[in-house]
Amino acid sequence: MEMQKDFFIYQAQTTKFAAGFEVEKAEGNYIYGKDGRKYLDFVAGVSANTLGHSHPKIVNAIKEQAEKYLHVMVYGEYAQEKPVALCKLLAEATPDPLEITYLVNSGAEAIDGSLKLAKRYTGREEIVSFKNSYHGNTHGALSVSGNETHKREFRPLLPMVSFIEFNNENDFDKITEKTACVILETIQGAAGFLVPNDDYLIKLKKRCEEVGALLILDEIQPGFGRTGKLFSFEHFGIVPDILVMGKGMGGGVPVGAFMSSREIMEKLAHSPKLGHITTFGGNPLIAASSYATLKEVLESGLMYEVEEKEKLYRELLVHPKIKNINGKGLMLAVNLGSPEYTLDVAKKCMDKGLIVFWQLYRNEYLRISPPLTISKEEIREGCEIILSVLHEN
């Protein structure tokens, strides 16, 4: 237990109740502990390990790139094989007018970059975001996140940010000719995997077009096949002006990106030049992993299995203690009624060999966001553990 002891002494913590679970290795859809046990992973590093752990194509891509070169120059100066290939493949896999990608280090940095881009392109200052939204924890991303409890102690944040209610069309009149952008998660994550109603996003995009505001969609969680499409906006009949991605994009390495049309994106290159700059964004090692992940997601057929896997989860997770299940695809939030009970269930599932988690704002929801590689047999195995814990407690 020496490593766990050092973990709590030397590594900064984010809560007073971190598990301190000691990891030995991770492979496929399992994490192996130093306790000699293996644990089925229903969380995927909070939606980050799209293809599970240590996927051979990702590991090989990283090894091959590491033997060639690592960091060589700050972002945007040198043409490097894997970053270029990644951006080209993203352009080929997404609808017009999305065509050019800015690679950064994390989803939160991509949010900050997208906000700067929207302000620069429109010449406006006001931003409209959503109540209960979550976009990250840098100052810019925190400013447009919609939970005051998580923001209060860090004010002042960005000015001229207002918040409207998700799925409420009556709030559209707050989007005006002064609005630079509207930013929202296509599926609200921390709030419990809330999905937009019917044609809500179509009407929202229309309102943005009427007043000349840009629509930014945060696909950091649902992107890269998690909902059965490469990006979840493809389910809802719109294309954003700016698309933000991260988490599952790298298959287990830190990465983020924002994507737009050339007309919009080129504004960051002048007046002033270096409108956004990053040293390690587009790192070739990270780009190699991201390219391997994207290529496998597009070519493996895993995306086309997501709908059936979602149905299986919903068929199996039926119990009097389950109030409802939110979400789409392999991002599901299981309502167990209270934060205390949900945290207890998560702990007891871990004791039985299953990793589950909870939602950031809505702790009464149990998070299920496994790798896309999860098998139906593993889904049954994990759901049996959840149900056994619910029966016993």
C-alpha positions as CSV (number, residue, x, y, z in Angstrom):
1,M,0.0,0.0,0.0
2,E,3.1,2.3,-0.2
3,M,2.0,3.7,-3.5
4,Q,-1.5,4.5,-2.2
5,K,0.1,6.3,0.8
6,D,2.3,8.3,-1.5
7,F,-0.6,9.1,-3.7
8,F,-2.5,10.8,-0.9
9,I,0.7,12.6,0.4
10,Y,2.2,13.9,-2.8
11,Q,-0.4,14.1,-5.5
12,A,-3.0,16.9,-5.4
13,Q,-6.5,15.6,-4.8
14,T,-9.9,16.9,-6.1
15,T,-12.1,15.5,-3.4
16,K,-11.8,14.2,0.2
17,F,-12.9,10.7,-0.8
18,A,-10.7,9.6,-3.7
19,A,-10.6,5.8,-4.0
20,G,-6.8,5.5,-4.3
21,F,-7.2,2.3,-6.2
22,E,-3.8,1.0,-7.2
23,V,-3.6,0.2,-10.9
24,E,-1.3,-2.6,-12.1
25,K,-2.2,-2.6,-15.8
26,A,-5.3,-2.2,-18.1
27,E,-6.1,-4.2,-21.2
28,G,-9.2,-4.5,-23.3
29,N,-12.3,-3.7,-21.2
30,Y,-10.6,-4.5,-17.9
31,I,-8.4,-2.7,-15.4
32,Y,-6.2,-4.9,-13.2
33,G,-5.3,-3.9,-9.7
34,K,-2.2,-4.5,-7.6
35,D,-4.6,-6.5,-5.4
36,G,-4.4,-9.2,-8.0
37,R,-8.1,-8.7,-9.2
38,K,-9.5,-7.6,-12.5
39,Y,-12.3,-5.1,-12.8
40,L,-14.7,-4.8,-15.7
41,D,-14.7,-1.1,-16.8
42,F,-18.1,0.5,-17.4
43,V,-16.6,4.0,-17.3
44,A,-13.8,4.1,-19.8
45,G,-11.8,6.8,-18.0
46,V,-15.0,8.9,-18.1
47,S,-15.6,8.4,-21.8
48,A,-12.0,8.7,-22.8
49,N,-11.0,5.1,-23.7
50,T,-13.1,4.7,-26.8
51,L,-11.5,1.5,-27.8
52,G,-10.8,0.1,-24.4
53,H,-7.4,-0.1,-22.7
54,S,-4.1,-0.6,-24.5
55,H,-5.7,-1.3,-27.9
56,P,-3.0,-2.8,-30.0
57,K,-3.5,-0.5,-32.9
58,I,-3.2,2.6,-30.6
59,V,-0.1,1.1,-28.8
60,N,1.6,0.3,-32.1
61,A,0.9,3.8,-33.5
62,I,2.4,5.4,-30.4
63,K,5.5,3.1,-30.5
64,E,6.1,3.8,-34.2
65,Q,5.8,7.5,-33.8
66,A,8.0,7.5,-30.6
67,E,10.8,5.9,-32.6
68,K,10.6,8.7,-35.2
69,Y,10.3,11.9,-33.2
70,L,8.4,13.5,-30.4
71,H,7.9,17.3,-30.1
72,V,9.8,19.3,-32.7
73,M,8.1,22.7,-32.9
74,V,5.3,24.8,-31.5
75,Y,1.8,24.3,-33.1
76,G,1.2,25.4,-36.7
77,E,4.8,25.8,-37.9
78,Y,6.0,22.4,-39.2
79,A,4.1,19.9,-41.3
80,Q,4.1,16.6,-39.5
81,E,2.7,13.3,-40.9
82,K,0.2,12.2,-38.1
83,P,-1.3,15.6,-37.2
84,V,-1.9,16.3,-40.9
85,A,-3.4,12.9,-41.5
86,L,-5.7,13.3,-38.5
87,C,-7.0,16.6,-39.6
88,K,-7.5,15.4,-43.1
89,L,-9.4,12.3,-41.9
90,L,-11.6,14.5,-39.7
91,A,-12.5,16.7,-42.6
92,E,-13.4,13.7,-44.7
93,A,-15.6,12.2,-42.0
94,T,-17.6,15.3,-41.1
95,P,-20.2,17.2,-43.1
96,D,-19.7,20.6,-44.7
97,P,-18.8,23.3,-43.8
98,L,-16.6,21.6,-41.2
99,E,-13.2,21.4,-42.9
100,I,-10.3,22.6,-40.8
101,T,-9.2,21.5,-37.3
102,Y,-7.1,23.2,-34.6
103,L,-5.5,20.6,-32.4
104,V,-5.0,21.4,-28.7
105,N,-4.2,19.6,-25.5
106,S,-7.6,19.1,-23.9
107,G,-11.4,19.5,-24.3
108,A,-11.3,22.5,-21.9
109,E,-8.6,24.3,-24.0
110,A,-10.7,23.5,-27.1
111,I,-13.7,25.2,-25.5
112,D,-11.5,28.3,-24.7
113,G,-10.2,28.4,-28.3
114,S,-13.7,28.1,-29.7
115,L,-15.0,31.0,-27.6
116,K,-12.1,33.2,-28.8
117,L,-12.7,32.2,-32.4
118,A,-16.4,33.0,-32.2
119,K,-15.7,36.5,-30.7
120,R,-13.0,37.1,-33.3
121,Y,-15.2,36.1,-36.2
122,T,-18.4,38.0,-35.2
123,G,-16.7,41.0,-33.5
124,R,-19.2,40.5,-30.6
125,E,-18.7,39.9,-26.9
126,E,-21.8,38.3,-25.5
127,I,-22.0,34.5,-25.0
128,V,-25.1,32.4,-24.4
129,S,-24.7,29.1,-22.6
130,F,-27.0,26.7,-20.7
131,K,-28.0,26.1,-17.2
132,N,-26.4,22.9,-15.7
133,S,-23.9,22.7,-18.6
134,Y,-20.4,21.5,-18.1
135,H,-17.5,22.5,-20.4
136,G,-14.4,22.1,-18.3
137,N,-12.4,23.9,-15.6
138,T,-10.1,26.4,-17.2
139,H,-11.4,30.0,-16.6
140,G,-13.0,30.3,-20.0
141,A,-14.7,26.9,-19.9
142,L,-15.8,27.4,-16.3
143,S,-17.3,30.7,-17.2
144,V,-19.7,29.1,-19.7
145,S,-20.5,26.1,-17.4
146,G,-23.8,26.4,-15.8
147,N,-23.4,25.3,-12.2
148,E,-22.8,28.1,-9.7
149,T,-21.7,25.8,-6.9
150,H,-18.6,24.9,-9.0
151,K,-17.9,28.5,-10.0
152,R,-18.6,30.7,-7.0
153,E,-15.2,30.5,-5.4
154,F,-13.4,31.3,-8.6
155,R,-15.1,34.5,-9.6
156,P,-14.6,36.9,-11.3
157,L,-14.9,34.9,-14.5
158,L,-15.6,36.0,-18.1
159,P,-18.2,38.8,-18.2
160,M,-21.2,39.0,-20.6
161,V,-22.1,35.3,-20.3
162,S,-25.8,34.5,-19.9
163,F,-27.6,31.2,-19.4
164,I,-30.7,29.7,-20.8
165,E,-32.6,26.5,-20.1
166,F,-31.9,23.3,-22.1
167,N,-34.8,22.2,-24.3
168,N,-36.8,25.5,-23.6
169,E,-37.6,27.3,-26.8
170,N,-39.1,30.2,-24.9
171,D,-35.5,31.3,-24.0
172,F,-34.5,31.9,-27.7
173,D,-35.3,35.6,-27.4
174,K,-32.2,35.9,-25.2
175,I,-30.1,35.1,-28.3
176,T,-29.8,38.5,-30.0
177,E,-27.8,40.5,-32.6
178,K,-25.3,41.1,-29.7
179,T,-24.6,37.4,-29.2
180,A,-21.2,36.2,-30.5
181,C,-22.1,32.5,-30.0
182,V,-24.3,30.0,-28.3
183,I,-22.4,27.1,-26.8
184,L,-24.0,23.9,-25.6
185,E,-23.3,20.2,-25.1
186,T,-25.2,18.2,-27.7
187,I,-26.0,15.9,-24.9
188,Q,-25.7,17.5,-21.5
189,G,-23.2,15.4,-19.5
190,A,-22.8,16.5,-15.9
191,A,-26.5,17.2,-15.7
192,G,-27.3,13.5,-16.2
193,F,-26.9,12.8,-20.0
194,L,-29.9,14.9,-21.1
195,V,-30.8,14.5,-24.7
196,P,-32.3,17.4,-26.8
197,N,-36.1,17.2,-27.5
198,D,-37.3,16.5,-31.1
199,D,-36.3,19.4,-33.4
200,Y,-34.9,21.6,-30.6
201,L,-31.4,21.9,-32.1
202,I,-32.8,22.7,-35.5
203,K,-34.8,25.5,-34.1
204,L,-31.8,26.7,-32.0
205,K,-29.6,26.7,-35.1
206,K,-32.2,28.7,-37.0
207,R,-32.3,31.3,-34.3
208,C,-28.5,31.6,-34.3
209,E,-28.6,32.1,-38.1
210,E,-31.4,34.8,-37.8
211,V,-29.2,36.9,-35.5
212,G,-25.8,36.1,-36.9
213,A,-24.5,34.2,-33.9
214,L,-22.3,31.1,-34.2
215,L,-23.4,27.8,-32.8
216,I,-20.7,25.9,-30.9
217,L,-21.4,22.3,-30.1
218,D,-19.5,20.6,-27.3
219,E,-19.0,16.9,-28.4
220,I,-16.2,16.2,-25.9
221,Q,-18.2,13.3,-24.3
222,P,-20.5,12.0,-27.0
223,G,-18.0,12.3,-29.9
224,F,-16.1,9.5,-31.6
225,G,-18.9,7.0,-31.9
226,R,-20.3,6.9,-28.4
227,T,-23.9,7.5,-29.6
228,G,-23.8,5.4,-32.7
229,K,-22.7,8.2,-35.0
230,L,-19.2,9.7,-35.2
231,F,-20.6,12.9,-33.5
232,S,-24.0,13.0,-31.8
233,F,-25.2,16.1,-33.7
234,E,-25.6,13.8,-36.7
235,H,-28.7,12.4,-35.0
236,F,-30.4,15.8,-34.8
237,G,-30.3,17.3,-38.3
238,I,-27.9,20.1,-37.9
239,V,-24.2,21.0,-38.3
240,P,-22.5,23.4,-35.9
241,D,-20.5,26.4,-36.9
242,I,-17.8,25.3,-34.5
243,L,-17.4,21.7,-33.3
244,V,-15.5,20.9,-30.1
245,M,-14.0,17.5,-29.3
246,G,-11.7,15.8,-26.8
247,K,-11.8,12.8,-24.4
248,G,-12.5,9.7,-26.6
249,M,-10.7,11.4,-29.5
250,G,-7.3,10.2,-28.3
251,G,-8.2,6.7,-27.2
252,G,-6.6,7.2,-23.8
253,V,-4.1,10.1,-24.3
254,P,-4.7,13.9,-23.6
255,V,-6.1,15.7,-26.6
256,G,-8.7,18.2,-27.7
257,A,-9.6,20.0,-30.9
258,F,-12.0,22.5,-32.4
259,M,-13.2,22.4,-36.0
260,S,-14.9,24.9,-38.3
261,S,-15.0,26.2,-41.8
262,R,-11.9,27.8,-43.3
263,E,-13.6,31.2,-43.5
264,I,-14.1,31.2,-39.7
265,M,-10.9,29.5,-38.6
266,E,-8.6,31.7,-40.6
267,K,-9.5,34.6,-38.3
268,L,-7.1,33.2,-35.7
269,A,-4.2,33.7,-38.1
270,H,-4.2,37.5,-38.3
271,S,-5.2,40.7,-36.6
272,P,-3.6,39.6,-34.3
273,K,-1.5,36.8,-35.6
274,L,-1.2,33.9,-33.2
275,G,-4.9,34.4,-32.2
276,H,-4.5,31.1,-30.4
277,I,-1.2,29.4,-29.7
278,T,-0.2,26.2,-28.0
279,T,3.2,24.5,-27.6
280,F,2.1,20.9,-27.4
281,G,-1.2,21.0,-29.3
282,G,-0.9,18.7,-32.3
283,N,1.9,16.7,-30.7
284,P,2.9,13.9,-33.1
285,L,2.7,11.2,-30.5
286,I,-0.8,12.3,-29.4
287,A,-1.9,12.7,-33.1
288,A,-0.7,9.2,-33.9
289,S,-2.9,7.8,-31.2
290,S,-5.8,9.9,-32.2
291,Y,-5.5,9.0,-35.9
292,A,-5.4,5.3,-35.0
293,T,-8.5,5.7,-32.8
294,L,-10.5,7.6,-35.4
295,K,-9.5,5.2,-38.2
296,E,-10.6,2.2,-36.1
297,V,-13.8,3.8,-35.1
298,L,-14.6,4.6,-38.7
299,E,-13.6,1.2,-40.2
300,S,-14.3,-1.4,-37.5
301,G,-18.1,-1.2,-37.4
302,L,-18.2,-0.6,-33.7
303,M,-20.4,2.5,-34.1
304,Y,-23.1,0.3,-35.7
305,E,-23.2,-1.9,-32.7
306,V,-23.9,0.9,-30.2
307,E,-27.7,1.0,-30.7
308,E,-28.1,-2.7,-29.9
309,K,-25.8,-2.4,-26.9
310,E,-27.8,0.5,-25.5
311,K,-31.0,-1.6,-25.9
312,L,-29.4,-4.4,-24.0
313,Y,-28.5,-2.1,-21.1
314,R,-32.0,-0.8,-21.0
315,E,-33.5,-4.3,-21.1
316,L,-31.3,-5.6,-18.3
317,L,-31.3,-2.6,-15.9
318,V,-34.8,-2.9,-14.7
319,H,-35.3,-2.7,-10.9
320,P,-37.6,-0.9,-8.4
321,K,-34.7,1.2,-7.2
322,I,-33.9,2.5,-10.7
323,K,-36.1,5.6,-11.3
324,N,-35.2,6.2,-14.9
325,I,-32.3,5.9,-17.4
326,N,-31.2,9.0,-19.4
327,G,-28.8,9.2,-22.3
328,K,-28.1,7.8,-25.7
329,G,-25.9,5.1,-27.0
330,L,-23.1,4.1,-24.6
331,M,-23.5,7.2,-22.4
332,L,-26.3,6.3,-20.0
333,A,-27.2,7.8,-16.6
334,V,-29.1,5.5,-14.2
335,N,-31.1,7.4,-11.6
336,L,-30.9,5.7,-8.2
337,G,-32.7,8.4,-6.3
338,S,-30.1,9.9,-4.0
339,P,-26.4,10.8,-4.2
340,E,-25.6,8.9,-1.0
341,Y,-27.2,5.7,-2.3
342,T,-25.5,6.0,-5.7
343,L,-22.1,6.5,-4.2
344,D,-22.6,3.4,-2.0
345,V,-23.8,1.4,-5.0
346,A,-20.7,2.4,-7.0
347,K,-18.4,1.4,-4.1
348,K,-20.1,-2.0,-3.7
349,C,-20.0,-2.6,-7.5
350,M,-16.2,-2.0,-7.3
351,D,-16.0,-4.6,-4.5
352,K,-17.6,-7.1,-6.8
353,G,-15.3,-6.3,-9.7
354,L,-17.2,-3.6,-11.7
355,I,-16.2,0.0,-12.2
356,V,-19.0,2.5,-12.4
357,F,-19.1,6.1,-11.5
358,W,-21.5,9.0,-11.0
359,Q,-22.4,12.3,-12.7
360,L,-20.6,15.5,-11.7
361,Y,-23.7,17.6,-10.9
362,R,-26.3,15.0,-10.4
363,N,-24.7,12.4,-8.1
364,E,-28.0,10.5,-7.9
365,Y,-27.2,9.3,-11.4
366,L,-24.9,6.3,-11.9
367,R,-22.7,6.8,-14.9
368,I,-22.4,4.0,-17.5
369,S,-20.0,4.9,-20.4
370,P,-18.0,1.8,-21.3
371,P,-15.6,1.4,-24.2
372,L,-17.2,0.9,-27.6
373,T,-15.5,-2.5,-27.6
374,I,-17.6,-3.7,-24.7
375,S,-19.2,-7.1,-25.6
376,K,-22.8,-8.1,-25.0
377,E,-21.5,-10.8,-22.6
378,E,-19.6,-8.2,-20.6
379,I,-22.7,-6.0,-20.6
380,R,-24.7,-8.9,-19.1
381,E,-21.9,-9.6,-16.6
382,G,-21.7,-6.0,-15.4
383,C,-25.5,-5.5,-15.2
384,E,-25.8,-8.6,-13.1
385,I,-23.4,-7.1,-10.6
386,I,-25.3,-3.8,-10.5
387,L,-28.6,-5.7,-10.0
388,S,-27.1,-7.9,-7.3
389,V,-25.9,-4.8,-5.4
390,L,-29.4,-3.2,-5.7
391,H,-31.0,-6.4,-4.4
392,E,-28.6,-6.6,-1.4
393,N,-28.8,-2.9,-0.4
